[in-house]
Amino acid sequence: MDPVSSVTGWTVRQGAPALIEYNYGNGYPTLSDPGPARRGSRFFSGGNSPRTTLTQDVTLPRTGATGWSAVNAGRVRYTLSAWLGGYAAQEDGARLSVEFRDDRGTPVALSVLGPVTAAERDSRTALLERTAGARVPFGARTARVLLVLTRTGTGTSNDGYADAISLTLRATGDRS
Ligand SMILES: [Ca+2]
């Protein structure tokens, strides 16, 4: 099937993403290239825009083991995870970040994944797993997840790729 450009749950801020099937061919990542084990049918690419950005805003749980009071007690950790990649020896790439904000919208923490370089991919078309995590900071109420797909090589195709994006919260028993 042809690529699609609307992405449920995400807001396109810049450019136009293309969600491409792993069986699309044309040199794009396939089901046999390195990537997530459970990769579904499509992955994010940057389409034909030099820079494509998407955001997803999340309100942290108000109550419960990962709720606001647990956050303020230092008892919640987050993990940001994604598979990021690119095409052959090109340096087109994907970067994923999460920015936690307090009730005034002021940033209180930031984690960034990628981009995965061509050297890290051994100059082959691939998506590689990247993760980061830390304690959710005091006062955090919302999180903005930002995906940036950037074209740096020649040609029109923005071959920053991403898939299996997740942000998870976990209650901890101590102030680790
Ligand atoms: Ca390219």
py3Dmol code that shows the C-alpha trace and the ligand (Angstrom):
import py3Dmol

protein = """\
ATOM      1  CA  MET A   1       0.000   0.000   0.000  1.00  0.00           C
ATOM      2  CA  ASP A   2       1.059   3.580  -0.539  1.00  0.00           C
ATOM      3  CA  PRO A   3       2.540   5.639   2.292  1.00  0.00           C
ATOM      4  CA  VAL A   4       0.101   7.640   4.405  1.00  0.00           C
ATOM      5  CA  SER A   5       0.759  10.995   6.026  1.00  0.00           C
ATOM      6  CA  SER A   6      -1.803  11.268   8.828  1.00  0.00           C
ATOM      7  CA  VAL A   7      -0.763   9.789  12.138  1.00  0.00           C
ATOM      8  CA  THR A   8      -3.311   9.004  14.801  1.00  0.00           C
ATOM      9  CA  GLY A   9      -2.394  10.566  18.131  1.00  0.00           C
ATOM     10  CA  TRP A  10       0.324  12.824  16.731  1.00  0.00           C
ATOM     11  CA  THR A  11       0.316  16.438  15.626  1.00  0.00           C
ATOM     12  CA  VAL A  12       2.400  17.223  12.553  1.00  0.00           C
ATOM     13  CA  ARG A  13       4.302  20.456  13.277  1.00  0.00           C
ATOM     14  CA  GLN A  14       6.573  20.710  10.266  1.00  0.00           C
ATOM     15  CA  GLY A  15       6.850  18.967   6.926  1.00  0.00           C
ATOM     16  CA  ALA A  16       4.816  15.911   6.041  1.00  0.00           C
ATOM     17  CA  PRO A  17       5.655  12.460   7.397  1.00  0.00           C
ATOM     18  CA  ALA A  18       5.199   9.315   5.370  1.00  0.00           C
ATOM     19  CA  LEU A  19       4.165   6.118   7.110  1.00  0.00           C
ATOM     20  CA  ILE A  20       5.665   3.432   4.938  1.00  0.00           C
ATOM     21  CA  GLU A  21       4.921  -0.265   4.959  1.00  0.00           C
ATOM     22  CA  TYR A  22       7.822  -2.611   5.614  1.00  0.00           C
ATOM     23  CA  ASN A  23       6.926  -4.425   2.412  1.00  0.00           C
ATOM     24  CA  TYR A  24       6.886  -1.223   0.327  1.00  0.00           C
ATOM     25  CA  GLY A  25      10.281  -1.906  -1.253  1.00  0.00           C
ATOM     26  CA  ASN A  26      12.067   0.831  -3.208  1.00  0.00           C
ATOM     27  CA  GLY A  27      15.054   0.598  -0.874  1.00  0.00           C
ATOM     28  CA  TYR A  28      13.121   1.384   2.301  1.00  0.00           C
ATOM     29  CA  PRO A  29      13.551  -0.794   5.407  1.00  0.00           C
ATOM     30  CA  THR A  30      12.066  -4.247   4.993  1.00  0.00           C
ATOM     31  CA  LEU A  31      10.892  -6.856   7.455  1.00  0.00           C
ATOM     32  CA  SER A  32      14.319  -8.504   7.189  1.00  0.00           C
ATOM     33  CA  ASP A  33      16.374  -5.364   7.903  1.00  0.00           C
ATOM     34  CA  PRO A  34      17.395  -4.638  11.496  1.00  0.00           C
ATOM     35  CA  GLY A  35      14.449  -3.215  13.445  1.00  0.00           C
ATOM     36  CA  PRO A  36      12.033  -3.977  16.237  1.00  0.00           C
ATOM     37  CA  ALA A  37      10.946  -7.592  16.656  1.00  0.00           C
ATOM     38  CA  ARG A  38       7.314  -6.553  16.873  1.00  0.00           C
ATOM     39  CA  ARG A  39       7.300  -3.896  14.197  1.00  0.00           C
ATOM     40  CA  GLY A  40       3.718  -3.845  12.998  1.00  0.00           C
ATOM     41  CA  SER A  41       3.155  -2.907   9.375  1.00  0.00           C
ATOM     42  CA  ARG A  42       4.549   0.610   9.007  1.00  0.00           C
ATOM     43  CA  PHE A  43       7.323   2.896  10.202  1.00  0.00           C
ATOM     44  CA  PHE A  44       7.696   6.686  10.329  1.00  0.00           C
ATOM     45  CA  SER A  45       9.753   8.394   7.655  1.00  0.00           C
ATOM     46  CA  GLY A  46      10.313  12.056   6.916  1.00  0.00           C
ATOM     47  CA  GLY A  47       8.534  11.935   3.555  1.00  0.00           C
ATOM     48  CA  ASN A  48       9.940  14.426   1.082  1.00  0.00           C
ATOM     49  CA  SER A  49      10.328  17.323   3.521  1.00  0.00           C
ATOM     50  CA  PRO A  50      13.793  18.434   4.582  1.00  0.00           C
ATOM     51  CA  ARG A  51      12.638  18.480   8.194  1.00  0.00           C
ATOM     52  CA  THR A  52       9.528  16.735   9.481  1.00  0.00           C
ATOM     53  CA  THR A  53       8.453  17.089  13.096  1.00  0.00           C
ATOM     54  CA  LEU A  54       5.615  15.534  15.079  1.00  0.00           C
ATOM     55  CA  THR A  55       4.574  15.970  18.669  1.00  0.00           C
ATOM     56  CA  GLN A  56       2.426  14.148  21.153  1.00  0.00           C
ATOM     57  CA  ASP A  57       1.428  15.832  24.426  1.00  0.00           C
ATOM     58  CA  VAL A  58       0.683  13.636  27.394  1.00  0.00           C
ATOM     59  CA  THR A  59      -0.809  14.528  30.757  1.00  0.00           C
ATOM     60  CA  LEU A  60       0.786  12.406  33.445  1.00  0.00           C
ATOM     61  CA  PRO A  61      -1.586  10.273  35.550  1.00  0.00           C
ATOM     62  CA  ARG A  62      -3.136  12.353  38.339  1.00  0.00           C
ATOM     63  CA  THR A  63      -3.521   9.517  40.800  1.00  0.00           C
ATOM     64  CA  GLY A  64      -2.188   6.077  41.532  1.00  0.00           C
ATOM     65  CA  ALA A  65       1.262   4.562  41.875  1.00  0.00           C
ATOM     66  CA  THR A  66       2.644   6.789  39.092  1.00  0.00           C
ATOM     67  CA  GLY A  67       0.450   9.803  39.875  1.00  0.00           C
ATOM     68  CA  TRP A  68       1.388  13.374  40.697  1.00  0.00           C
ATOM     69  CA  SER A  69       1.962  12.801  44.430  1.00  0.00           C
ATOM     70  CA  ALA A  70       4.157   9.783  43.694  1.00  0.00           C
ATOM     71  CA  VAL A  71       6.117  11.920  41.215  1.00  0.00           C
ATOM     72  CA  ASN A  72       6.641  14.599  43.844  1.00  0.00           C
ATOM     73  CA  ALA A  73       7.796  11.935  46.286  1.00  0.00           C
ATOM     74  CA  GLY A  74      10.453  10.847  43.790  1.00  0.00           C
ATOM     75  CA  ARG A  75       8.884   7.448  43.298  1.00  0.00           C
ATOM     76  CA  VAL A  76       8.291   7.392  39.557  1.00  0.00           C
ATOM     77  CA  ARG A  77      10.762   6.630  36.807  1.00  0.00           C
ATOM     78  CA  TYR A  78      10.290   6.989  33.074  1.00  0.00           C
ATOM     79  CA  THR A  79      11.716   5.153  30.107  1.00  0.00           C
ATOM     80  CA  LEU A  80      11.756   6.636  26.624  1.00  0.00           C
ATOM     81  CA  SER A  81      12.337   4.066  23.922  1.00  0.00           C
ATOM     82  CA  ALA A  82      12.359   4.003  20.135  1.00  0.00           C
ATOM     83  CA  TRP A  83      13.923   2.335  17.150  1.00  0.00           C
ATOM     84  CA  LEU A  84      15.612   4.987  15.023  1.00  0.00           C
ATOM     85  CA  GLY A  85      17.409   4.711  11.758  1.00  0.00           C
ATOM     86  CA  GLY A  86      18.193   5.712   8.250  1.00  0.00           C
ATOM     87  CA  TYR A  87      19.133   4.693   4.755  1.00  0.00           C
ATOM     88  CA  ALA A  88      22.394   3.095   3.669  1.00  0.00           C
ATOM     89  CA  ALA A  89      25.339   5.511   4.046  1.00  0.00           C
ATOM     90  CA  GLN A  90      23.158   8.645   4.146  1.00  0.00           C
ATOM     91  CA  GLU A  91      23.080  10.702   7.340  1.00  0.00           C
ATOM     92  CA  ASP A  92      19.359  11.428   7.224  1.00  0.00           C
ATOM     93  CA  GLY A  93      18.238  10.661  10.746  1.00  0.00           C
ATOM     94  CA  ALA A  94      15.597  10.582  13.439  1.00  0.00           C
ATOM     95  CA  ARG A  95      15.711  12.134  16.890  1.00  0.00           C
ATOM     96  CA  LEU A  96      13.167  11.499  19.629  1.00  0.00           C
ATOM     97  CA  SER A  97      12.896  13.531  22.789  1.00  0.00           C
ATOM     98  CA  VAL A  98      10.645  13.872  25.793  1.00  0.00           C
ATOM     99  CA  GLU A  99      10.358  17.119  27.706  1.00  0.00           C
ATOM    100  CA  PHE A 100       8.604  17.068  31.069  1.00  0.00           C
ATOM    101  CA  ARG A 101       6.846  20.268  32.087  1.00  0.00           C
ATOM    102  CA  ASP A 102       5.370  21.573  35.308  1.00  0.00           C
ATOM    103  CA  ASP A 103       1.903  23.052  35.779  1.00  0.00           C
ATOM    104  CA  ARG A 104       3.104  26.357  34.294  1.00  0.00           C
ATOM    105  CA  GLY A 105       4.489  24.647  31.204  1.00  0.00           C
ATOM    106  CA  THR A 106       8.065  25.212  32.276  1.00  0.00           C
ATOM    107  CA  PRO A 107      10.455  22.457  31.163  1.00  0.00           C
ATOM    108  CA  VAL A 108      11.824  20.482  34.107  1.00  0.00           C
ATOM    109  CA  ALA A 109      13.573  17.558  32.397  1.00  0.00           C
ATOM    110  CA  LEU A 110      14.659  16.446  28.949  1.00  0.00           C
ATOM    111  CA  SER A 111      15.833  13.177  27.422  1.00  0.00           C
ATOM    112  CA  VAL A 112      16.949  12.824  23.812  1.00  0.00           C
ATOM    113  CA  LEU A 113      17.463   9.695  21.708  1.00  0.00           C
ATOM    114  CA  GLY A 114      19.419   9.623  18.468  1.00  0.00           C
ATOM    115  CA  PRO A 115      19.979  10.376  15.769  1.00  0.00           C
ATOM    116  CA  VAL A 116      21.488   7.023  14.836  1.00  0.00           C
ATOM    117  CA  THR A 117      24.410   7.745  12.521  1.00  0.00           C
ATOM    118  CA  ALA A 118      25.291   5.877   9.353  1.00  0.00           C
ATOM    119  CA  ALA A 119      28.407   4.598  11.115  1.00  0.00           C
ATOM    120  CA  GLU A 120      26.283   3.191  13.940  1.00  0.00           C
ATOM    121  CA  ARG A 121      24.234   1.374  11.303  1.00  0.00           C
ATOM    122  CA  ASP A 122      27.404   0.118   9.533  1.00  0.00           C
ATOM    123  CA  SER A 123      26.133   2.133   6.553  1.00  0.00           C
ATOM    124  CA  ARG A 124      23.237  -0.226   6.012  1.00  0.00           C
ATOM    125  CA  THR A 125      19.528   0.540   6.045  1.00  0.00           C
ATOM    126  CA  ALA A 126      18.412  -0.244   9.576  1.00  0.00           C
ATOM    127  CA  LEU A 127      16.582   0.872  12.687  1.00  0.00           C
ATOM    128  CA  LEU A 128      18.406   0.493  16.014  1.00  0.00           C
ATOM    129  CA  GLU A 129      16.947   0.574  19.502  1.00  0.00           C
ATOM    130  CA  ARG A 130      17.687   3.536  21.742  1.00  0.00           C
ATOM    131  CA  THR A 131      16.453   4.076  25.289  1.00  0.00           C
ATOM    132  CA  ALA A 132      16.875   6.603  28.048  1.00  0.00           C
ATOM    133  CA  GLY A 133      15.367   6.938  31.468  1.00  0.00           C
ATOM    134  CA  ALA A 134      15.489   8.782  34.742  1.00  0.00           C
ATOM    135  CA  ARG A 135      13.373   9.776  37.678  1.00  0.00           C
ATOM    136  CA  VAL A 136      10.361  11.911  36.768  1.00  0.00           C
ATOM    137  CA  PRO A 137      11.273  15.283  38.299  1.00  0.00           C
ATOM    138  CA  PHE A 138       9.374  17.035  41.054  1.00  0.00           C
ATOM    139  CA  GLY A 139       6.456  19.012  39.734  1.00  0.00           C
ATOM    140  CA  ALA A 140       6.195  17.291  36.358  1.00  0.00           C
ATOM    141  CA  ARG A 141       2.618  17.293  35.094  1.00  0.00           C
ATOM    142  CA  THR A 142       2.829  16.861  31.357  1.00  0.00           C
ATOM    143  CA  ALA A 143       5.237  15.443  28.812  1.00  0.00           C
ATOM    144  CA  ARG A 144       5.822  16.466  25.225  1.00  0.00           C
ATOM    145  CA  VAL A 145       7.185  13.738  22.978  1.00  0.00           C
ATOM    146  CA  LEU A 146       8.888  15.202  19.898  1.00  0.00           C
ATOM    147  CA  LEU A 147       9.979  13.257  16.828  1.00  0.00           C
ATOM    148  CA  VAL A 148      12.267  15.067  14.380  1.00  0.00           C
ATOM    149  CA  LEU A 149      13.136  13.492  11.032  1.00  0.00           C
ATOM    150  CA  THR A 150      15.895  15.329   9.174  1.00  0.00           C
ATOM    151  CA  ARG A 151      17.206  15.059   5.632  1.00  0.00           C
ATOM    152  CA  THR A 152      20.923  15.736   5.373  1.00  0.00           C
ATOM    153  CA  GLY A 153      21.934  13.793   2.284  1.00  0.00           C
ATOM    154  CA  THR A 154      21.234  14.272  -1.363  1.00  0.00           C
ATOM    155  CA  GLY A 155      17.926  13.588  -3.044  1.00  0.00           C
ATOM    156  CA  THR A 156      14.384  14.409  -2.066  1.00  0.00           C
ATOM    157  CA  SER A 157      13.616  11.554   0.300  1.00  0.00           C
ATOM    158  CA  ASN A 158      13.905  12.330   4.010  1.00  0.00           C
ATOM    159  CA  ASP A 159      15.161   8.958   5.199  1.00  0.00           C
ATOM    160  CA  GLY A 160      14.986   9.519   8.917  1.00  0.00           C
ATOM    161  CA  TYR A 161      13.097   6.486  10.179  1.00  0.00           C
ATOM    162  CA  ALA A 162      11.423   5.655  13.489  1.00  0.00           C
ATOM    163  CA  ASP A 163       9.214   2.925  14.922  1.00  0.00           C
ATOM    164  CA  ALA A 164       8.105   1.361  18.201  1.00  0.00           C
ATOM    165  CA  ILE A 165       8.095   4.659  20.100  1.00  0.00           C
ATOM    166  CA  SER A 166       7.149   4.420  23.753  1.00  0.00           C
ATOM    167  CA  LEU A 167       7.182   6.450  26.948  1.00  0.00           C
ATOM    168  CA  THR A 168       6.482   4.418  30.054  1.00  0.00           C
ATOM    169  CA  LEU A 169       6.232   5.293  33.735  1.00  0.00           C
ATOM    170  CA  ARG A 170       7.138   2.911  36.510  1.00  0.00           C
ATOM    171  CA  ALA A 171       6.614   3.215  40.252  1.00  0.00           C
ATOM    172  CA  THR A 172       9.692   2.595  42.340  1.00  0.00           C
ATOM    173  CA  GLY A 173       9.891   1.702  46.001  1.00  0.00           C
ATOM    174  CA  ASP A 174      12.677   4.114  46.770  1.00  0.00           C
ATOM    175  CA  ARG A 175      14.179   7.384  45.606  1.00  0.00           C
ATOM    176  CA  SER A 176      16.446   5.692  43.058  1.00  0.00           C
TER     177      SER A 176
END
"""
ligand_1 = """\
1
CA
Ca 17.700 10.726 1.648
"""
view = py3Dmol.view(width=600, height=400)
view.addModel(protein, "pdb")
view.setStyle({"model": 0}, {"cartoon": {"style": "trace"}})
view.addModel(ligand_1, "xyz")
view.setStyle({"model": 1}, {"stick": {}})
view.zoomTo()
view.show()
